[in-house]
């Protein structure tokens, strides 16, 4: 019984939140890694691309809610997602047209593109704040829980409750679907294969007749879709606030780099590694250990490695360790 | 040039003789930031007192009172200081504010003391302000958090709570009140399992709540802000089933909290400064006719802060801070005729006649020690989605 309680407490405060957070990071990191693999620069505007996509989803959700359309127990935001993805695609394609294409034709060095993407980041950042404001926005509706802590306790008779929020369930499912689609696209379709070819060796790909502008365009479309999905899921699960997406940039880059920049599989693994490290290192293990350890050994302190204030520091440290000892990342991406 | 100067001087003289003095009072609250939902009603409370005095026409031979609002951002010391300096430039005679403890300390040290400006804060409650060097320029109509800590410990004890987890917003206010609650609760034999800070404005508090839940306790005391991290912590605790009852100090008392959290908040309780007197009820009625909520937290204190400034001016016969500052304690405390809200005209008359008054006001003002309220509190419980006053302490 104590073992079960420990397991439930662990799931409730560590496993479930970390899996949901990991999925959100993985989706974000996939976008970063695709840009890096195909367009060959680190896109600092990614966080704000997520914010922009999520913002459109918020606006469309409000519109749908006002029109009385809902999605049953699921959040209406899921219905708004396709519109948001479309809007975000338009934005990134316009940005590419106006900004990045110029530098691509110049054959600008990656470091210049990185700085350019920072400029784009600030502009998108301002755009989002200008349209929706800097405040928290609530847009989640539908059923809040798949299993609520109270129901779980009544059902099982355990002392610990397990809560799984609808948004967490949706996050994981949507992430799995999105990743499956992406891998199918990259590995099975002709366009996907031409993208990988372009990423592996640009000159050879050009020689074999691959149209570079088309590859770039499709990359942006996919990245916009991934970024919007990640942004909306994060917003549903936590809350929508433009500044928060800017802050997300660090863990997202850490995930992509830890997994190996340019390697999609690595991005997913990296997302979960970062999420689990952040959550487990800042978790106070007292409760779980009290259930597991014999009574006389029960800890009196909190058994917390780092205070929760240092959450972001965890991503930094992991990033540093990986860059020092394995600069290509765990899954053999490109060296930064 | 000379002509222009003479003309201006002449106009000034004319204006001076034609109209009585215009007393300007600054109102500095956090119209943006963590307590932005509370500030508008507080400002209206202060302006109500000013309007009452202006309408009576009895202040300093018919002076009128003009309020000038400015923003503190509640947590933004630079903004608060620069706005206070702007008010000095506009020539205010006194200041109602600031609101949050950190910015109030900043205004006091950077602007009020150098310029000799008298300020009365209705809501800065940090114990640190009691000992800050203020040249007798700083007063508050709210009690220090040290007092609130004692009250909260009593309420917890009376409700049979033996152990609490405690989280506070990481600033002067949060730190001050959490220390007060911890020491008072331990003094009455309670156990505090954890004291952990939280940052405002984050998207996700599940990690913080995880640590709090691990420490355990009968309930979670959230010494934060209802529009900010405090709300996030409560939401996240309810979502994960970590705690289902919450202790709510003053910064968490407000109608938006039960609205945002929903029925799960029922049964949570706390306290906020507020008085038992019928005077409070008559103030609520006055506020209602003016179209705002007088029972919102710190609104009566705001009214009293403005009223005290004006009554002290009358007692000193001058709107200069250097002269009326010393009179504030006199008008606020016994001896003298008791003055209730809505009776400012009577107070002004008595003072003009050279008699003593004892201003009671909407929040039972009694200034002690370094010029802060002795403190009466409302015990509040969330019942059916509303914050109800269940007791007075």
HADDOCK unambig.tbl for C-alpha pairs under 7 A between the chains (distance, minus, plus):
assign (segid A and resid 12 and name CA) (segid B and resid 240 and name CA) 6.70 0.50 0.50
assign (segid A and resid 13 and name CA) (segid B and resid 210 and name CA) 5.53 0.50 0.50
assign (segid A and resid 149 and name CA) (segid B and resid 240 and name CA) 6.20 0.50 0.50
assign (segid A and resid 149 and name CA) (segid B and resid 241 and name CA) 4.97 0.50 0.50
assign (segid A and resid 150 and name CA) (segid B and resid 241 and name CA) 6.78 0.50 0.50
assign (segid A and resid 161 and name CA) (segid B and resid 241 and name CA) 6.20 0.50 0.50
assign (segid A and resid 162 and name CA) (segid B and resid 240 and name CA) 6.93 0.50 0.50
assign (segid A and resid 163 and name CA) (segid B and resid 239 and name CA) 6.66 0.50 0.50
assign (segid A and resid 163 and name CA) (segid B and resid 240 and name CA) 5.36 0.50 0.50
assign (segid A and resid 163 and name CA) (segid B and resid 241 and name CA) 6.99 0.50 0.50
assign (segid A and resid 238 and name CA) (segid B and resid 203 and name CA) 5.51 0.50 0.50
assign (segid A and resid 238 and name CA) (segid B and resid 204 and name CA) 5.64 0.50 0.50
assign (segid A and resid 239 and name CA) (segid B and resid 203 and name CA) 5.59 0.50 0.50
assign (segid A and resid 244 and name CA) (segid B and resid 203 and name CA) 6.55 0.50 0.50
assign (segid A and resid 279 and name CA) (segid B and resid 207 and name CA) 6.53 0.50 0.50
assign (segid A and resid 282 and name CA) (segid B and resid 207 and name CA) 6.85 0.50 0.50
assign (segid A and resid 283 and name CA) (segid B and resid 207 and name CA) 6.49 0.50 0.50
assign (segid A and resid 283 and name CA) (segid B and resid 210 and name CA) 6.25 0.50 0.50
assign (segid A and resid 283 and name CA) (segid B and resid 211 and name CA) 5.74 0.50 0.50
assign (segid A and resid 284 and name CA) (segid B and resid 210 and name CA) 6.85 0.50 0.50
assign (segid A and resid 284 and name CA) (segid B and resid 211 and name CA) 4.71 0.50 0.50
assign (segid A and resid 284 and name CA) (segid B and resid 214 and name CA) 5.96 0.50 0.50
assign (segid A and resid 285 and name CA) (segid B and resid 214 and name CA) 6.74 0.50 0.50
assign (segid A and resid 286 and name CA) (segid B and resid 214 and name CA) 5.70 0.50 0.50
assign (segid A and resid 286 and name CA) (segid B and resid 215 and name CA) 6.82 0.50 0.50
assign (segid A and resid 287 and name CA) (segid B and resid 214 and name CA) 4.71 0.50 0.50
assign (segid A and resid 287 and name CA) (segid B and resid 215 and name CA) 6.96 0.50 0.50
assign (segid A and resid 302 and name CA) (segid B and resid 215 and name CA) 6.41 0.50 0.50
assign (segid A and resid 308 and name CA) (segid B and resid 207 and name CA) 6.27 0.50 0.50
assign (segid A and resid 308 and name CA) (segid B and resid 208 and name CA) 5.93 0.50 0.50
